[in-house]
Amino acid sequence: MFLSVFDMFKVGVGPSSSHTMGPMVAGSRFLDMLRGLPFAVHGLRASLHGSLAFTGKGHATDRATILGLAGFLPETYDATAAEAALAANRETLTLAPPGLPALVFDPAKDLIFDFGPALPGHANGMVLMATDAQGDVIAQETYYSIGGGFVLTADEAAGVTDKSLRTPSSVPFPFQTAAEMLQMAAGSGKSIAEMKRANERRFRTDAEIDAGLKRIWSVMNDCIERGMATEGILPGGLKVKRRAKGIRDALIAERGMNLTAPHVINDWMSTYAMAVNEENAAGGQVVTAPTNGAAGVVPAVIRYWLDHVPGASAARVGEFLLTAAAVGGLVKHNASISGAECGCQAEVGSAAAMAAAGLAAVLGGTVTQIENAAEIALEHHLGMTCDPVKGLVQVPCIERNGLGAIKAVSAASLALRGDGTHLVPLDAAIETMRQTGRDMHEKYKETSLGGLAVNVPNC
């Protein structure tokens, strides 16, 4: 199994990788299919199911679906052009995707939120349809947004295929489990990052890998900076106030006053993470890590390392990201990174495991210590539900990223205090997360039908 670091860390747009980026990607794929049809298409229709229906409005799934069917993609998203396309659709009730004629699409009638049972392939399902002049469906495809911006058709999901996953034989280190990763590292004498880079070399040059990693960190860090410089109220109706800037300003003001307790370092980590997730909640540019809802953990831990740990060097950020991506790939392959499938343990929990592994690596940890760090971080997120208030990626999501970053740093530190031997292997924690997600009630899996979503006033 090979999942590229550039599949795990994708530049995209908030507030959700599964509910915003995924539907946008699905729309674009559907347009590609329509361009190859031998007959004319007159209109479009979309039906959202499962979690995409229940929390779609709060996660901007309606906007994302329309924009995807207008030809927009997350990685090239232009906010100004997107707003213009949405305004044109409201006025003309048509969409004008590149390479196709203007197609009828009235969101009031053609965008359907189906609150019945989820589709069989995944909790995040959507059916995209093309219609003729009489309104009859003449082509359709079912898509599943499986987390992290990954999208599968119904056939792909049934065959458990994903175009971003290469076959095991196509890379030199095809580890599919943490145990295999440890075994291959021991046999080759390579670190996790070195094995990951060797796999990436099958598809890119070192220069391309380095440039891509540099861009990922640049977008992450820019997101932190924007979040720490911006004030105001987040959209959506909860009237959640941005706090990252205020906390950052207070922390800077306290420097040199001899009033700072050691635990204030946790406030810095939370500030970095919250800055990212406030930007995500506002629909800004973020990097899936491994999802938008958990996008703040990895960059917060990198920024903590660079700003607060002696000897840290930006030249090693690529090593951090490669190590984190290797762990994220194991979680995605053997369990899930989707909150709609396994709750927030699959999002912030996975992100914390990735960040802990990356930090342990750049702090000089052995392969076994790195695996232990990831296991500790994931283990102590097991059972975490996904219960966003009003379906918005704000409460409890923003603070949860801050706490995920703190746990990641603690997990890495604990692992480095040991010699790498430990009772619970990472594979066991990943499998436990999968089983826990399977057994978790649907109301705790990104439907906003349980937990904080029903016990906190929505206005």
VOPAGU-2260 file (C-alpha; in pm, 1 decimal, decimal comma):
REM VOPAGU-2260
SITE   aa  ch    i         X         Y         Z
SITE  MET   A    0       0,0       0,0       0,0
SITE  PHE   A    1     136,5     342,2     -88,6
SITE  LEU   A    2     -34,8     669,2     -10,3
SITE  SER   A    3     167,5     970,6    -115,5
SITE  VAL   A    4     256,9    1243,3     130,9
SITE  PHE   A    5      93,4    1476,8    -120,9
SITE  ASP   A    6    -231,7    1281,6     -98,9
SITE  MET   A    7    -227,0    1291,0     280,4
SITE  PHE   A    8    -137,2    1661,7     291,3
SITE  LYS   A    9    -348,2    1839,2      30,0
SITE  VAL   A   10    -388,6    2213,1      -9,7
SITE  GLY   A   11    -756,9    2289,3      -3,4
SITE  VAL   A   12   -1033,3    2508,3     131,6
SITE  GLY   A   13   -1234,0    2502,3     455,8
SITE  PRO   A   14   -1435,7    2419,8     644,7
SITE  SER   A   15   -1431,4    2042,5     580,7
SITE  SER   A   16   -1223,6    1806,1     370,1
SITE  SER   A   17   -1499,0    1545,1     356,0
SITE  HIS   A   18   -1796,0    1782,3     330,0
SITE  THR   A   19   -1644,6    2069,3     131,1
SITE  MET   A   20   -1342,6    1947,1     -61,3
SITE  GLY   A   21   -1485,6    1600,5    -130,2
SITE  PRO   A   22   -1811,7    1718,0    -291,6
SITE  MET   A   23   -1615,3    1971,4    -496,1
SITE  VAL   A   24   -1387,3    1694,9    -624,3
SITE  ALA   A   25   -1687,4    1471,0    -693,2
SITE  GLY   A   26   -1852,3    1745,7    -898,5
SITE  SER   A   27   -1538,8    1789,5   -1104,3
SITE  ARG   A   28   -1514,1    1416,1   -1168,7
SITE  PHE   A   29   -1877,6    1407,2   -1277,0
SITE  LEU   A   30   -1815,1    1688,1   -1524,0
SITE  ASP   A   31   -1526,5    1488,4   -1671,1
SITE  MET   A   32   -1767,1    1199,8   -1724,4
SITE  LEU   A   33   -2025,7    1426,8   -1889,9
SITE  ARG   A   34   -1768,1    1566,7   -2130,8
SITE  GLY   A   35   -1722,6    1218,0   -2271,4
SITE  LEU   A   36   -2092,2    1142,8   -2329,5
SITE  PRO   A   37   -2212,6    1103,8   -2689,5
SITE  PHE   A   38   -2539,4    1286,6   -2616,2
SITE  ALA   A   39   -2635,0    1634,1   -2496,8
SITE  VAL   A   40   -2700,8    1717,9   -2133,4
SITE  HIS   A   41   -2950,9    1986,8   -2034,4
SITE  GLY   A   42   -2938,0    2005,7   -1654,8
SITE  LEU   A   43   -2779,0    1882,4   -1333,4
SITE  ARG   A   44   -2909,9    1746,6   -1005,4
SITE  ALA   A   45   -2745,4    1641,1    -678,3
SITE  SER   A   46   -2869,1    1434,4    -385,8
SITE  LEU   A   47   -2678,7    1438,6     -54,0
SITE  HIS   A   48   -2702,8    1147,4     189,9
SITE  GLY   A   49   -2592,4    1049,7     538,5
SITE  SER   A   50   -2363,2    1295,1     712,8
SITE  LEU   A   51   -2343,7    1508,3     397,2
SITE  ALA   A   52   -2714,5    1574,3     441,6
SITE  PHE   A   53   -2725,7    1609,5     820,3
SITE  THR   A   54   -2435,1    1853,8     855,5
SITE  GLY   A   55   -2405,8    1968,5     494,5
SITE  LYS   A   56   -2532,7    2321,4     549,2
SITE  GLY   A   57   -2293,5    2384,9     839,1
SITE  HIS   A   58   -2004,7    2232,1     646,8
SITE  ALA   A   59   -2079,2    2432,0     327,9
SITE  THR   A   60   -2156,9    2114,7     132,2
SITE  ASP   A   61   -2427,0    2296,7     -63,0
SITE  ARG   A   62   -2182,0    2563,3    -179,4
SITE  ALA   A   63   -1912,9    2304,4    -251,3
SITE  THR   A   64   -2147,0    2088,9    -459,5
SITE  ILE   A   65   -2254,5    2384,5    -670,4
SITE  LEU   A   66   -1896,3    2499,7    -716,1
SITE  GLY   A   67   -1777,1    2149,2    -804,0
SITE  LEU   A   68   -2045,0    2126,5   -1072,2
SITE  ALA   A   69   -1929,5    2467,4   -1195,1
SITE  GLY   A   70   -1578,7    2330,6   -1244,2
SITE  PHE   A   71   -1397,8    2447,5    -928,5
SITE  LEU   A   72   -1133,3    2235,3    -753,1
SITE  PRO   A   73    -995,5    2276,8    -397,7
SITE  GLU   A   74    -630,1    2306,8    -496,7
SITE  THR   A   75    -696,4    2592,8    -740,4
SITE  TYR   A   76    -982,8    2753,1    -548,6
SITE  ASP   A   77   -1027,4    3126,4    -608,3
SITE  ALA   A   78   -1264,5    3279,2    -353,8
SITE  THR   A   79   -1354,0    3579,4    -568,9
SITE  ALA   A   80   -1430,8    3366,4    -874,0
SITE  ALA   A   81   -1629,0    3124,7    -656,6
SITE  GLU   A   82   -1851,0    3400,3    -518,3
SITE  ALA   A   83   -1908,4    3527,9    -871,2
SITE  ALA   A   84   -2010,2    3178,3    -987,5
SITE  LEU   A   85   -2251,7    3137,0    -697,3
SITE  ALA   A   86   -2404,7    3478,6    -765,6
SITE  ALA   A   87   -2445,2    3393,9   -1133,9
SITE  ASN   A   88   -2615,0    3067,7   -1041,6
SITE  ARG   A   89   -2861,8    3248,0    -814,4
SITE  GLU   A   90   -2945,9    3487,6   -1095,0
SITE  THR   A   91   -2960,8    3252,4   -1394,9
SITE  LEU   A   92   -3030,4    2913,9   -1227,5
SITE  THR   A   93   -2764,1    2767,2   -1455,0
SITE  LEU   A   94   -2402,0    2659,5   -1423,8
SITE  ALA   A   95   -2135,8    2709,7   -1689,1
SITE  PRO   A   96   -1863,1    2448,3   -1639,8
SITE  PRO   A   97   -1568,0    2461,6   -1880,9
SITE  GLY   A   98   -1611,3    2243,2   -2188,4
SITE  LEU   A   99   -1986,9    2206,1   -2148,4
SITE  PRO   A  100   -2288,0    2421,1   -2241,1
SITE  ALA   A  101   -2474,2    2614,8   -1974,9
SITE  LEU   A  102   -2660,5    2359,0   -1763,1
SITE  VAL   A  103   -2980,3    2417,5   -1567,5
SITE  PHE   A  104   -2929,2    2392,7   -1192,5
SITE  ASP   A  105   -3176,1    2544,8    -946,4
SITE  PRO   A  106   -3042,7    2478,5    -594,1
SITE  ALA   A  107   -3392,7    2504,0    -447,2
SITE  LYS   A  108   -3506,5    2206,3    -654,6
SITE  ASP   A  109   -3194,1    2034,4    -782,0
SITE  LEU   A  110   -2990,2    2014,8    -459,6
SITE  ILE   A  111   -3159,6    1757,0    -238,5
SITE  PHE   A  112   -3075,0    1689,6     126,9
SITE  ASP   A  113   -3191,4    1332,4     187,4
SITE  PHE   A  114   -3223,8    1272,3     562,1
SITE  GLY   A  115   -3304,3     904,1     524,6
SITE  PRO   A  116   -3056,4     619,2     575,4
SITE  ALA   A  117   -2703,5     670,2     448,4
SITE  LEU   A  118   -2600,3     510,2     121,9
SITE  PRO   A  119   -2441,3     165,1     164,6
SITE  GLY   A  120   -2081,3     252,4      71,5
SITE  HIS   A  121   -1999,8     521,1     331,1
SITE  ALA   A  122   -2161,8     769,6     567,6
SITE  ASN   A  123   -2076,1    1052,7     326,5
SITE  GLY   A  124   -2260,6     971,1       3,9
SITE  MET   A  125   -2388,5    1179,3    -284,0
SITE  VAL   A  126   -2556,6    1104,7    -616,1
SITE  LEU   A  127   -2488,5    1339,1    -907,0
SITE  MET   A  128   -2726,4    1329,7   -1201,6
SITE  ALA   A  129   -2748,6    1475,3   -1551,1
SITE  THR   A  130   -3092,1    1540,4   -1700,0
SITE  ASP   A  131   -3239,8    1600,7   -2043,7
SITE  ALA   A  132   -3469,7    1887,5   -2144,5
SITE  GLN   A  133   -3770,7    1706,1   -1992,0
SITE  GLY   A  134   -3592,4    1667,7   -1658,4
SITE  ASP   A  135   -3539,4    1293,6   -1692,6
SITE  VAL   A  136   -3213,2    1151,5   -1556,8
SITE  ILE   A  137   -2993,5    1035,3   -1844,7
SITE  ALA   A  138   -2665,5     981,4   -1656,0
SITE  GLN   A  139   -2570,7     951,9   -1291,8
SITE  GLU   A  140   -2289,4     848,3   -1060,1
SITE  THR   A  141   -2267,8     782,1    -687,8
SITE  TYR   A  142   -1969,7     923,7    -501,2
SITE  TYR   A  143   -1841,4     872,0    -149,6
SITE  SER   A  144   -1633,5    1135,5      28,0
SITE  ILE   A  145   -1428,8     913,1     255,7
SITE  GLY   A  146   -1236,1    1177,4     450,0
SITE  GLY   A  147    -935,7    1396,1     385,3
SITE  GLY   A  148   -1070,3    1506,7      47,5
SITE  PHE   A  149   -1054,2    1152,5     -92,9
SITE  VAL   A  150   -1344,2    1057,9    -320,3
SITE  LEU   A  151   -1450,4     718,4    -454,0
SITE  THR   A  152   -1723,3     622,4    -697,8
SITE  ALA   A  153   -1962,6     347,9    -589,4
SITE  ASP   A  154   -1773,9      97,5    -806,1
SITE  GLU   A  155   -1440,6     205,2    -662,3
SITE  ALA   A  156   -1574,6     178,8    -308,0
SITE  ALA   A  157   -1716,4    -167,2    -376,3
SITE  GLY   A  158   -1382,7    -280,9    -511,8
SITE  VAL   A  159   -1193,3     -99,8    -233,6
SITE  THR   A  160    -992,5      83,8    -493,7
SITE  ASP   A  161    -860,4     433,8    -470,7
SITE  LYS   A  162    -663,5     593,7    -748,8
SITE  SER   A  163    -436,7     756,8    -492,5
SITE  LEU   A  164    -331,9     414,8    -357,5
SITE  ARG   A  165     -60,4     243,0    -557,6
SITE  THR   A  166     -12,7    -133,3    -557,0
SITE  PRO   A  167     228,9    -275,5    -297,1
SITE  SER   A  168     472,4    -397,8    -561,6
SITE  SER   A  169     516,2     -49,5    -709,3
SITE  VAL   A  170     728,1      89,1    -424,8
SITE  PRO   A  171    1042,1     -42,1    -248,9
SITE  PHE   A  172     892,5     -29,6     102,4
SITE  PRO   A  173     527,1    -138,8      70,9
SITE  PHE   A  174     445,2    -154,5     442,7
SITE  GLN   A  175      73,4    -194,9     509,9
SITE  THR   A  176      97,2    -219,1     888,4
SITE  ALA   A  177     313,3     -63,3    1156,6
SITE  ALA   A  178     466,6    -405,1    1222,5
SITE  GLU   A  179     575,9    -427,3     858,8
SITE  MET   A  180     707,9     -70,8     878,3
SITE  LEU   A  181     922,4    -160,3    1179,5
SITE  GLN   A  182    1043,2    -480,5    1013,8
SITE  MET   A  183    1139,7    -302,5     691,0
SITE  ALA   A  184    1317,1     -28,2     883,2
SITE  ALA   A  185    1516,9    -284,0    1079,2
SITE  GLY   A  186    1605,5    -475,1     763,1
SITE  SER   A  187    1705,9    -170,5     561,0
SITE  GLY   A  188    1860,5      44,1     830,7
SITE  LYS   A  189    1648,7     335,3     707,6
SITE  SER   A  190    1429,6     570,8     906,4
SITE  ILE   A  191    1055,8     597,4     841,8
SITE  ALA   A  192    1109,6     925,4     656,8
SITE  GLU   A  193    1383,1     769,4     441,7
SITE  MET   A  194    1159,7     475,7     347,9
SITE  LYS   A  195     874,3     714,4     271,5
SITE  ARG   A  196    1101,3     925,2      51,4
SITE  ALA   A  197    1224,8     615,1    -132,0
SITE  ASN   A  198     862,2     527,1    -207,1
SITE  GLU   A  199     788,0     881,0    -324,3
SITE  ARG   A  200    1085,4     862,8    -563,1
SITE  ARG   A  201     894,9     611,5    -774,0
SITE  PHE   A  202     665,6     895,2    -880,2
SITE  ARG   A  203     867,9    1217,0    -830,2
SITE  THR   A  204    1225,5    1341,5    -828,4
SITE  ASP   A  205    1391,2    1452,2    -504,4
SITE  ALA   A  206    1365,5    1810,6    -621,9
SITE  GLU   A  207     991,9    1770,7    -678,8
SITE  ILE   A  208     947,9    1603,6    -340,5
SITE  ASP   A  209    1138,5    1879,9    -163,0
SITE  ALA   A  210     948,8    2154,0    -345,7
SITE  GLY   A  211     616,7    1990,7    -262,5
SITE  LEU   A  212     704,5    1950,5     105,2
SITE  LYS   A  213     822,9    2310,8     119,4
SITE  ARG   A  214     491,2    2427,6     -25,8
SITE  ILE   A  215     290,6    2218,7     221,0
SITE  TRP   A  216     469,6    2376,0     516,3
SITE  SER   A  217     447,8    2722,2     361,0
SITE  VAL   A  218      68,7    2696,7     327,9
SITE  MET   A  219      39,2    2554,7     680,4
SITE  ASN   A  220     253,5    2829,4     831,3
SITE  ASP   A  221      79,6    3103,9     633,8
SITE  CYS   A  222    -249,5    2972,4     770,6
SITE  ILE   A  223    -115,7    2997,4    1126,2
SITE  GLU   A  224      -0,5    3353,7    1064,3
SITE  ARG   A  225    -333,4    3461,3     913,2
SITE  GLY   A  226    -523,4    3306,1    1200,7
SITE  MET   A  227    -306,0    3478,9    1460,2
SITE  ALA   A  228    -351,6    3814,4    1286,8
SITE  THR   A  229    -728,0    3806,3    1232,3
SITE  GLU   A  230   -1007,9    3903,5    1469,1
SITE  GLY   A  231   -1383,2    3889,6    1433,2
SITE  ILE   A  232   -1678,2    3652,3    1447,2
SITE  LEU   A  233   -1680,9    3324,5    1256,1
SITE  PRO   A  234   -1964,6    3270,9    1006,5
SITE  GLY   A  235   -2251,1    3028,3    1056,9
SITE  GLY   A  236   -2468,8    3175,4    1328,8
SITE  LEU   A  237   -2302,4    3050,9    1649,1
SITE  LYS   A  238   -2127,8    3387,0    1685,4
SITE  VAL   A  239   -1803,4    3215,3    1784,1
SITE  LYS   A  240   -1532,8    3474,5    1840,8
SITE  ARG   A  241   -1186,6    3422,3    1694,4
SITE  ARG   A  242    -946,6    3389,9    1988,1
SITE  ALA   A  243    -605,4    3301,9    1844,0
SITE  LYS   A  244    -495,0    3662,4    1791,9
SITE  GLY   A  245    -599,6    3771,9    2139,7
SITE  ILE   A  246    -422,4    3481,1    2306,5
SITE  ARG   A  247    -108,4    3533,4    2097,5
SITE  ASP   A  248    -101,4    3904,7    2180,1
SITE  ALA   A  249    -140,9    3831,4    2551,4
SITE  LEU   A  250     136,0    3570,7    2544,9
SITE  ILE   A  251     373,8    3815,5    2378,0
SITE  ALA   A  252     285,2    4087,8    2630,1
SITE  GLU   A  253     363,1    3853,3    2920,4
SITE  ARG   A  254     716,3    3780,4    2801,2
SITE  GLY   A  255     982,1    3904,1    3040,4
SITE  MET   A  256     735,0    3978,1    3319,7
SITE  ASN   A  257     838,9    3677,9    3531,8
SITE  LEU   A  258     472,5    3588,7    3562,4
SITE  THR   A  259     466,1    3301,0    3319,1
SITE  ALA   A  260     410,2    2949,0    3449,5
SITE  PRO   A  261     572,9    2658,3    3261,8
SITE  HIS   A  262     237,0    2528,2    3143,8
SITE  VAL   A  263     185,0    2843,0    2934,4
SITE  ILE   A  264     372,1    2660,5    2656,1
SITE  ASN   A  265      45,7    2470,7    2612,3
SITE  ASP   A  266    -124,8    2800,8    2533,1
SITE  TRP   A  267     121,7    2858,3    2248,9
SITE  MET   A  268      46,8    2514,9    2104,9
SITE  SER   A  269    -327,0    2575,6    2134,4
SITE  THR   A  270    -292,0    2917,7    1974,2
SITE  TYR   A  271    -112,7    2778,9    1669,3
SITE  ALA   A  272    -373,6    2505,7    1625,9
SITE  MET   A  273    -671,7    2729,4    1690,1
SITE  ALA   A  274    -539,0    2984,9    1441,0
SITE  VAL   A  275    -550,5    2718,6    1168,9
SITE  ASN   A  276    -893,3    2592,2    1259,2
SITE  GLU   A  277   -1039,6    2940,0    1287,3
SITE  GLU   A  278    -915,3    2999,3     933,6
SITE  ASN   A  279   -1068,0    2666,5     830,5
SITE  ALA   A  280   -1402,0    2755,3     990,6
SITE  ALA   A  281   -1399,0    3081,2     793,6
SITE  GLY   A  282   -1352,1    2892,6     466,1
SITE  GLY   A  283    -986,1    2984,9     425,1
SITE  GLN   A  284    -700,7    2794,2     262,8
SITE  VAL   A  285    -572,4    2506,8     475,7
SITE  VAL   A  286    -385,4    2179,6     434,1
SITE  THR   A  287    -565,3    1853,0     510,2
SITE  ALA   A  288    -365,7    1693,3     790,7
SITE  PRO   A  289    -520,3    1440,4     752,4
SITE  THR   A  290    -853,7    1629,1     730,6
SITE  ASN   A  291    -965,9    1991,0     748,0
SITE  GLY   A  292   -1139,9    1939,6    1080,2
SITE  ALA   A  293    -806,1    1822,9    1223,8
SITE  ALA   A  294    -588,7    2054,6    1014,3
SITE  GLY   A  295    -441,8    2244,1    1308,8
SITE  VAL   A  296    -265,3    1965,0    1497,7
SITE  VAL   A  297      30,6    1886,8    1270,9
SITE  PRO   A  298     121,1    2248,5    1185,1
SITE  ALA   A  299      83,9    2350,0    1551,1
SITE  VAL   A  300     330,9    2083,8    1660,7
SITE  ILE   A  301     576,8    2179,9    1385,5
SITE  ARG   A  302     550,5    2545,5    1483,3
SITE  TYR   A  303     594,1    2455,6    1852,0
SITE  TRP   A  304     909,5    2262,8    1761,9
SITE  LEU   A  305    1051,7    2543,3    1547,2
SITE  ASP   A  306     969,7    2826,6    1787,2
SITE  HIS   A  307    1027,0    2668,7    2126,8
SITE  VAL   A  308    1261,9    2368,1    2103,3
SITE  PRO   A  309    1637,4    2437,6    2099,5
SITE  GLY   A  310    1813,9    2299,3    1793,4
SITE  ALA   A  311    1502,7    2285,9    1573,4
SITE  SER   A  312    1564,8    2355,2    1205,4
SITE  ALA   A  313    1322,5    2434,2     924,6
SITE  ALA   A  314    1543,0    2217,7     701,2
SITE  ARG   A  315    1400,3    1909,9     877,4
SITE  VAL   A  316    1031,2    1994,5     837,5
SITE  GLY   A  317    1020,4    1760,8     536,2
SITE  GLU   A  318    1138,4    1474,0     757,9
SITE  PHE   A  319     857,7    1554,8    1002,6
SITE  LEU   A  320     595,8    1558,4     725,1
SITE  LEU   A  321     718,9    1236,0     560,6
SITE  THR   A  322     710,6    1053,8     895,5
SITE  ALA   A  323     366,4    1190,4     980,3
SITE  ALA   A  324     233,2    1092,5     637,8
SITE  ALA   A  325     358,3     736,0     679,3
SITE  VAL   A  326     160,4     701,6    1003,0
SITE  GLY   A  327    -145,6     870,9     853,2
SITE  GLY   A  328    -136,0     629,7     561,6
SITE  LEU   A  329    -143,0     333,6     799,7
SITE  VAL   A  330    -447,4     475,8     978,7
SITE  LYS   A  331    -632,1     547,1     655,9
SITE  HIS   A  332    -550,6     205,9     507,4
SITE  ASN   A  333    -641,0       1,7     815,1
SITE  ALA   A  334    -916,2     210,9     975,6
SITE  SER   A  335   -1041,5     556,3     875,1
SITE  ILE   A  336    -965,8     927,8     888,3
SITE  SER   A  337   -1334,6    1016,6     846,1
SITE  GLY   A  338   -1533,4    1164,5    1133,8
SITE  ALA   A  339   -1854,1    1050,0     966,8
SITE  GLU   A  340   -1725,4     694,0     972,4
SITE  CYS   A  341   -1540,7     666,7    1305,1
SITE  GLY   A  342   -1594,1     990,3    1497,8
SITE  CYS   A  343   -1334,4    1249,5    1589,3
SITE  GLN   A  344   -1092,8     980,5    1705,0
SITE  ALA   A  345   -1038,5     925,8    1332,7
SITE  GLU   A  346    -965,7    1294,2    1270,3
SITE  VAL   A  347    -798,6    1465,9    1565,6
SITE  GLY   A  348    -685,2    1127,8    1698,4
SITE  SER   A  349    -516,7    1040,4    1370,9
SITE  ALA   A  350    -369,8    1390,8    1344,4
SITE  ALA   A  351    -223,2    1363,4    1693,8
SITE  ALA   A  352     -66,7    1027,2    1609,1
SITE  MET   A  353      84,9    1173,4    1292,8
SITE  ALA   A  354     216,3    1480,5    1475,5
SITE  ALA   A  355     359,1    1274,9    1761,5
SITE  ALA   A  356     543,4    1053,1    1515,6
SITE  GLY   A  357     680,6    1350,1    1323,6
SITE  LEU   A  358     799,8    1525,3    1638,2
SITE  ALA   A  359     960,7    1210,8    1777,6
SITE  ALA   A  360    1145,9    1170,1    1447,6
SITE  VAL   A  361    1295,3    1521,0    1438,1
SITE  LEU   A  362    1384,0    1496,7    1806,7
SITE  GLY   A  363    1604,1    1199,5    1725,2
SITE  GLY   A  364    1375,6     912,2    1816,9
SITE  THR   A  365    1435,8     559,7    1697,1
SITE  VAL   A  366    1185,8     390,6    1469,1
SITE  THR   A  367    1037,1     203,5    1765,0
SITE  GLN   A  368    1011,2     522,6    1970,4
SITE  ILE   A  369     836,8     695,7    1679,7
SITE  GLU   A  370     587,2     410,3    1649,0
SITE  ASN   A  371     532,6     425,8    2026,0
SITE  ALA   A  372     470,9     801,0    2011,5
SITE  ALA   A  373     202,5     754,6    1745,7
SITE  GLU   A  374      39,6     476,4    1945,5
SITE  ILE   A  375      25,8     679,6    2267,8
SITE  ALA   A  376    -133,9     974,3    2091,5
SITE  LEU   A  377    -396,1     764,4    1913,6
SITE  GLU   A  378    -472,2     547,3    2216,1
SITE  HIS   A  379    -569,4     847,4    2422,0
SITE  HIS   A  380    -816,7     973,7    2166,1
SITE  LEU   A  381   -1002,9     642,0    2137,1
SITE  GLY   A  382   -1378,9     683,7    2162,5
SITE  MET   A  383   -1381,3    1056,5    2084,4
SITE  THR   A  384   -1709,3    1147,6    1916,4
SITE  CYS   A  385   -1772,6    1391,3    1633,0
SITE  ASP   A  386   -2058,1    1613,8    1752,7
SITE  PRO   A  387   -2022,7    1958,9    1593,4
SITE  VAL   A  388   -2272,1    2213,0    1725,6
SITE  LYS   A  389   -2506,4    2329,1    1447,5
SITE  GLY   A  390   -2305,7    2118,5    1205,1
SITE  LEU   A  391   -2029,7    2380,9    1200,5
SITE  VAL   A  392   -1660,6    2294,4    1220,8
SITE  GLN   A  393   -1621,0    2527,1    1519,4
SITE  VAL   A  394   -1742,2    2385,1    1851,4
SITE  PRO   A  395   -1577,4    2169,8    1980,1
SITE  CYS   A  396   -1349,4    2133,3    1676,3
SITE  ILE   A  397   -1130,7    2443,1    1713,2
SITE  GLU   A  398   -1025,3    2387,0    2075,8
SITE  ARG   A  399   -1004,5    2012,8    2015,4
SITE  ASN   A  400    -717,4    2071,8    1773,0
SITE  GLY   A  401    -529,7    2262,9    2041,3
SITE  LEU   A  402    -567,0    1977,8    2287,5
SITE  GLY   A  403    -472,4    1731,1    2014,3
SITE  ALA   A  404    -146,5    1917,3    1960,1
SITE  ILE   A  405     -72,0    1915,8    2333,7
SITE  LYS   A  406    -137,6    1541,1    2350,1
SITE  ALA   A  407      85,9    1484,1    2048,4
SITE  VAL   A  408     379,0    1663,3    2210,7
SITE  SER   A  409     322,9    1478,4    2538,5
SITE  ALA   A  410     305,6    1145,1    2354,9
SITE  ALA   A  411     631,9    1211,3    2172,8
SITE  SER   A  412     801,9    1316,9    2495,3
SITE  LEU   A  413     683,3    1006,9    2681,5
SITE  ALA   A  414     796,4     779,6    2400,2
SITE  LEU   A  415    1141,9     938,6    2392,8
SITE  ARG   A  416    1175,8     878,4    2766,7
SITE  GLY   A  417    1155,0     505,5    2695,8
SITE  ASP   A  418    1354,9     268,9    2480,7
SITE  GLY   A  419    1078,5     194,8    2230,6
SITE  THR   A  420     941,8    -116,2    2397,3
SITE  HIS   A  421     574,4     -92,3    2492,6
SITE  LEU   A  422     273,3    -312,8    2554,4
SITE  VAL   A  423      22,2    -182,2    2297,7
SITE  PRO   A  424     142,5    -177,7    1935,9
SITE  LEU   A  425      27,8      97,2    1699,4
SITE  ASP   A  426    -151,3    -162,3    1486,1
SITE  ALA   A  427    -363,6    -260,4    1786,4
SITE  ALA   A  428    -457,4     102,4    1853,6
SITE  ILE   A  429    -553,6     152,7    1489,3
SITE  GLU   A  430    -765,3    -162,1    1485,0
SITE  THR   A  431    -928,4     -60,3    1813,1
SITE  MET   A  432   -1013,8     276,7    1663,7
SITE  ARG   A  433   -1172,9     103,1    1364,2
SITE  GLN   A  434   -1379,8    -126,6    1584,9
SITE  THR   A  435   -1480,5     158,0    1815,6
SITE  GLY   A  436   -1592,7     360,4    1516,6
SITE  ARG   A  437   -1794,1      69,6    1382,7
SITE  ASP   A  438   -1970,5      28,1    1717,2
SITE  MET   A  439   -2023,3     401,8    1779,1
SITE  HIS   A  440   -2382,6     521,3    1746,7
SITE  GLU   A  441   -2448,1     717,6    1429,3
SITE  LYS   A  442   -2558,7    1024,4    1624,8
SITE  TYR   A  443   -2199,0    1067,1    1741,5
SITE  LYS   A  444   -2047,9    1046,2    1392,0
SITE  GLU   A  445   -2073,6    1392,3    1234,2
SITE  THR   A  446   -2452,7    1401,6    1213,4
SITE  SER   A  447   -2499,9    1663,6    1487,3
SITE  LEU   A  448   -2775,0    1444,2    1633,2
SITE  GLY   A  449   -2603,0    1377,0    1966,2
SITE  GLY   A  450   -2342,9    1493,4    2216,6
SITE  LEU   A  451   -2258,7    1861,0    2239,1
SITE  ALA   A  452   -2458,7    1925,6    1922,6
SITE  VAL   A  453   -2784,9    1870,6    2110,6
SITE  ASN   A  454   -2680,2    1986,6    2456,9
SITE  VAL   A  455   -2551,2    2332,3    2363,2
SITE  PRO   A  456   -2787,3    2606,6    2239,2
SITE  ASN   A  457   -2740,7    2662,9    1867,7
SITE  CYS   A  458   -2784,8    3039,5    1880,0
